[in-house]
């Protein structure tokens, strides 16, 4: 479900997604693609030393947590791929 404000769909752009992830993981290298061209369906590859020793599930949770509750609201869909640096 996408949140509406005054009748307009609210969505996140690439730079905003990157900003949230960088705030949580300053050393991250982030590649984001808009999969559908609609500003709602993204794919992100995040490479960070903070992933070292963590399972893929823990790594993905770190990325989702960095988005501060935006997932499922302003951000409709995000496919995540993580890599250790």
VEXROVO-221976 format. One line per 5 residues: their letters; for each residue x, y, z of N, C-alpha, C, O. Coordinates in steps of 0.1 Angstrom, whole numbers. Layout:
BEGIN
a	X,Y,Z,X,Y,Z,X,Y,Z,X,Y,Z; ... $
***
This chain:
BEGIN
xxxxx	8,-12,0,0,0,0,9,12,0,18,13,8; 6,22,-9,13,34,-9,6,45,-2,-6,47,-4; 13,53,6,7,63,14,3,75,4,10,78,-5; -8,81,7,-13,93,-1,-12,105,8,-16,105,20; -8,116,2,-9,129,9,-16,139,0,-11,142,-11 $
xxxxx	-27,144,4,-35,153,-4,-38,148,-18,-38,155,-28; -41,134,-19,-44,128,-31,-33,124,-40,-35,119,-51; -20,127,-36,-9,124,-44,-2,112,-38,0,111,-26; 3,103,-47,10,91,-42,24,96,-37,31,104,-43; 28,91,-25,41,94,-19,50,82,-23,47,71,-20 $
xxxxx	62,86,-28,71,75,-31,85,81,-28,87,93,-26; 95,72,-27,109,76,-24,116,75,-38,114,67,-46; 126,85,-39,134,84,-51,148,77,-47,150,75,-35; 155,75,-57,168,68,-55,177,75,-45,183,68,-37; 178,87,-46,187,95,-37,183,94,-23,191,94,-14 $
xxxxx	170,94,-21,165,93,-7,167,80,-1,171,79,11; 166,69,-9,169,56,-4,184,55,-1,187,50,10; 192,60,-9,206,59,-7,210,67,5,219,63,13; 204,79,7,207,87,19,204,79,32,212,80,41; 193,73,33,189,65,45,199,54,48,203,52,59 $
xxxxx	203,47,37,212,36,39,226,41,43,232,35,52; 230,52,37,243,58,40,244,63,54,254,62,61; 233,68,59,232,73,73,235,62,83,242,63,93; 230,50,80,231,38,89,244,31,86,250,25,95; 249,31,74,262,24,70,270,34,61,270,33,49 $
xxxxx	278,42,68,285,53,60,295,47,50,298,54,40; 300,35,52,310,29,43,304,22,31,311,17,23; 291,22,31,283,14,21,286,19,7,286,31,4; 287,10,-3,287,13,-17,273,8,-21,270,-4,-19; 265,17,-27,251,14,-30,248,15,-45,251,26,-51 $
xxxxx	242,5,-51,237,6,-65,222,4,-64,218,-7,-60; 215,13,-69,200,12,-69,195,14,-83,199,22,-91; 185,5,-86,178,6,-99,163,7,-97,158,0,-89; 157,16,-105,142,16,-105,138,6,-115,139,8,-128; 132,-5,-110,129,-17,-119,118,-14,-129,118,-19,-140 $
xxxxx	108,-7,-125,96,-5,-133,95,9,-138,85,12,-146; 103,18,-135,103,32,-139,91,40,-133,87,50,-137; 86,34,-122,74,40,-115,77,47,-102,69,52,-95; 90,46,-97,94,52,-85,89,44,-73,89,49,-61; 85,32,-75,80,24,-64,86,10,-63,84,3,-53 $
xxxxx	93,5,-73,98,-8,-74,113,-7,-77,118,-4,-88; 122,-10,-66,136,-8,-67,143,-21,-64,138,-30,-58; 156,-21,-69,165,-31,-66,178,-24,-61,182,-15,-67; 183,-29,-49,195,-23,-44,205,-34,-41,202,-44,-35; 218,-31,-45,229,-39,-41,237,-30,-31,242,-19,-34 $
xxxxx	239,-35,-19,246,-28,-8,258,-36,-4,257,-47,0; 270,-29,-5,282,-35,-1,288,-28,11,289,-15,11; 290,-35,22,295,-28,35,303,-37,43,301,-49,44; 313,-32,50,321,-39,60,312,-43,72,316,-52,79; 301,-36,74,293,-39,86,286,-52,84,280,-57,94 $
xxxxx	286,-58,72,279,-71,70,288,-83,74,283,-94,75; 301,-80,77,310,-90,80,306,-99,92,302,-93,103; 305,-112,90,301,-121,101,287,-122,103,282,-129,112; 278,-116,95,264,-116,97,258,-125,86,263,-126,75; 247,-131,89,239,-139,79,233,-130,69,231,-118,71 $
xxxxx	228,-135,58,221,-128,48,209,-121,54,205,-110,50; 202,-129,62,190,-124,68,193,-112,77,186,-101,76; 203,-113,85,208,-101,93,212,-89,85,209,-78,88; 219,-92,74,223,-81,65,211,-74,59,211,-62,58; 201,-82,54,189,-76,48,181,-68,59,176,-57,56 $
xxxxx	181,-73,71,174,-66,82,181,-52,84,174,-42,87; 194,-52,84,201,-40,86,197,-29,75,195,-18,78; 196,-34,63,192,-25,52,177,-20,54,175,-8,54; 168,-29,57,154,-25,60,153,-16,72,146,-6,71; 161,-19,82,160,-10,94,166,4,91,161,14,97 $
xxxxx	175,5,82,181,18,78,170,27,72,171,39,71; 160,21,66,149,28,59,139,34,69,129,41,64; 140,32,81,132,38,92,117,37,90,110,47,91; 112,26,87,98,24,85,92,28,72,80,28,70; 100,32,63,95,37,50,91,25,41,83,27,32 $
xxxxx	97,13,43,93,2,35,79,-2,37,74,-3,49; 72,-4,27,57,-7,27,49,6,28,36,5,26; 55,17,30,47,30,29,52,38,17,47,36,6; 61,47,19,66,55,8,74,46,-2,74,49,-14; 80,36,3,87,26,-6,80,13,-7,78,6,3 $
xxxxx	74,11,-19,65,-1,-21,73,-14,-21,69,-23,-14; 84,-15,-29,91,-27,-31,106,-25,-33,110,-16,-41; 114,-32,-25,128,-31,-27,134,-45,-26,134,-52,-16; 140,-49,-37,147,-62,-37,162,-59,-33,168,-50,-38; 167,-66,-23,180,-63,-17,190,-75,-20,187,-86,-19 $
xxxxx	202,-70,-24,213,-79,-25,224,-73,-17,227,-61,-18; 230,-81,-8,241,-75,1,254,-83,-2,254,-94,-5; 265,-75,0,278,-81,-1,287,-76,10,286,-64,14; 296,-84,15,306,-80,25,317,-73,17,321,-76,6; 322,-63,24,333,-55,18,346,-61,24,357,-56,20 $
***
